[in-house]
Amino acid sequence: MRALLQRVSEASVTVEGEVIGKIGPGLLVLVCAMQGDTEAHAEQLAARIVKQRIFRDAEGKMNLSVRDTGGAALVVSQFTLAADTRRGTRPGFSAAAPPDEGRRLYEHFAACLAREVPVETGRFGADMQVALVNSGPVTIWVEA
């Protein structure tokens, strides 16, 4: 699985004009299940994310995790993280897991993360509008 983490002071996701997920300080987690990924990959990715020390401590150093700060996570599915841009100008997405498998792994990932920090989610497969205030800015790529 792949995830793109953005440290945020706030983030929200809207579907059809309705805010369906919203957090204050924490992480926006854009996540993609890839071909061959398993529940173990989702669990490993969630465990790695909650431990990433990308929040500032009292001295201003990135030394704290989202769990340490009491932050939350907004988890949004994004199959476009599987984009293959090596050829031509139109990305290919064949490396992404099939939709049913992607949904199952996305939901499992979000449930694993929710064991550690408060979690809000987007809606798998929906046309979503994501708003965020990136803090830092800090953006980190994580794979499992």
For each residue, the residues with C-beta under 8 A, 3 or more apart:
1: 31 32 33 34 37 41 42 45 105 109 143 144
2: 31 32 34 81 82 141 142 143
3: 29 30 31 32 45 49 81 141 142 143
4: 29 30 31 78 81 139 140 141 142
5: 27 28 29 49 52 54 138 139 140 141 142
6: 11 27 28 30 132 134 137 138 139 140
7: 26 27 54 55 134 135 136 137 138 139 140
8: 11 23 25 26 27 28 74 132 133 134 135
9: 24 25 133 135
10: 22 23 24 25 132 133
11: 6 8 22 23 26 28 74 130 131 132 133
12: 19 21 22 23 74 130 131 132
13: 19 20 21 22 74 76 120 121 122 123 128 129 130 131
14: 17 18 19 20 128 129 130 131
15: 18 20 122 123 126 127 128 129
16: 126
17: 14
18: 14 15
19: 12 13 14 22
20: 13 14 15 120 121 122 123
21: 12 13 74 76 120 121 122
22: 10 11 12 13 19 74 120
23: 8 10 11 12 26 28 71 72 73 74 118 120
24: 9 10 71 72
25: 8 9 10 69 71 72 135
26: 7 8 11 23 66 69 71 72 73 74 117 118
27: 5 6 7 8 49 66 71 72 73 74
28: 5 6 8 11 23 73 74 76 130 132
29: 3 4 5 49 73 74 75 76 113
30: 3 4 6 76 77 78 81
31: 1 2 3 4 45 75 76 77 78 81 106 109
32: 1 2 3 77 78 79 80 81 82 96 102
33: 1 37 41 42 96 97 101 102 105 106 109
34: 1 2 37 82 95 96 97
35: 94 95 96 97
36: 97
37: 1 33 34 41 42 97 101 105
38: 41 42 105
39: 42 43 105 108
40: 43 44
41: 1 33 37 38 44 45 105 144
42: 1 33 37 38 39 45 46 105 108 109 112 144
43: 39 40 46 47 108 109 112
44: 40 41 47 48 144
45: 1 3 31 41 42 48 49 109 142 143 144
46: 42 43 49 50 109 112 113 115 116
47: 43 44 50 51 112
48: 44 45 51 52 142 144
49: 3 5 27 29 45 46 52 66 73 113 142
50: 46 47 65 66 67 113 116 117
51: 47 48 65 67
52: 5 48 49 65 66 140 142
53: 62 63 64 65 68
54: 5 7 62 65 66 138 140
55: 7 62 63 64 65 66 68 69 71
56: 60 61 62 63 64
57: 60 61 62 63 64
58:
59: 63
60: 56 57
61: 56 57
62: 53 54 55 56 57 138
63: 53 55 56 57 59
64: 53 55 56 57 68 69
65: 50 51 52 53 54 55 68 69
66: 26 27 49 50 52 54 55 69 71 72 73 117
67: 50 51 70 71 116 117
68: 53 55 64 65
69: 25 26 55 64 65 66
70: 67
71: 23 24 25 26 27 55 66 67 117
72: 23 24 25 26 27 66 117 118 119 120
73: 23 26 27 28 29 49 66 113 117 118 119 120
74: 8 11 12 13 21 22 23 26 27 28 29 119 120 121 122
75: 29 31 106 109 110 113 119 120 121 122
76: 13 21 28 29 30 31 121 122 128 130
77: 30 31 32 102 103 106 122 124 125
78: 4 30 31 32 81
79: 32 82 93 96 102
80: 32 83 91 93
81: 2 3 4 30 31 32 78
82: 2 32 34 79 93 94 95 96
83: 80 91 92 93
84: 87 91 92 93 94 95
85: 91
86:
87: 84 92
88:
89:
90:
91: 80 83 84 85
92: 83 84 87 95
93: 79 80 82 83 84 96
94: 35 82 84
95: 34 35 82 84 92
96: 32 33 34 35 79 82 93 102
97: 33 34 35 36 37 101 102 105
98: 101 102
99: 102 103 125
100: 103 104
101: 33 37 97 98 104 105
102: 32 33 77 79 96 97 98 99 105 106 124
103: 77 99 100 106 107 124 125
104: 100 101 107 108
105: 1 33 37 38 39 41 42 97 101 102 108 109
106: 31 33 75 77 102 103 109 110 124
107: 103 104 110 111 124
108: 39 42 43 104 105 111 112
109: 1 31 33 42 43 45 46 75 105 106 112 113
110: 75 106 107 113 114 119 121
111: 107 108 114 115
112: 42 43 46 47 108 109 115 116
113: 29 46 49 50 73 75 109 110 116 117 119
114: 110 111 117 118 119
115: 46 111 112
116: 46 50 67 112 113
117: 26 50 66 67 71 72 73 113 114
118: 23 26 72 73 114
119: 72 73 74 75 110 113 114
120: 13 20 21 22 23 72 73 74 75
121: 13 20 21 74 75 76 110
122: 13 15 20 21 74 75 76 77 126 128 130
123: 13 15 20 126 128
124: 77 102 103 106 107
125: 77 99 103
126: 15 16 122 123
127: 15
128: 13 14 15 76 122 123
129: 13 14 15
130: 11 12 13 14 28 76 122
131: 11 12 13 14
132: 6 8 10 11 12 28
133: 8 9 10 11
134: 6 7 8 137 138 139
135: 7 8 9 25 138
136: 7
137: 6 7 134
138: 5 6 7 54 62 134 135
139: 4 5 6 7 134
140: 4 5 6 7 52 54
141: 2 3 4 5
142: 2 3 4 5 45 48 49 52
143: 1 2 3 45
144: 1 41 42 44 45 48
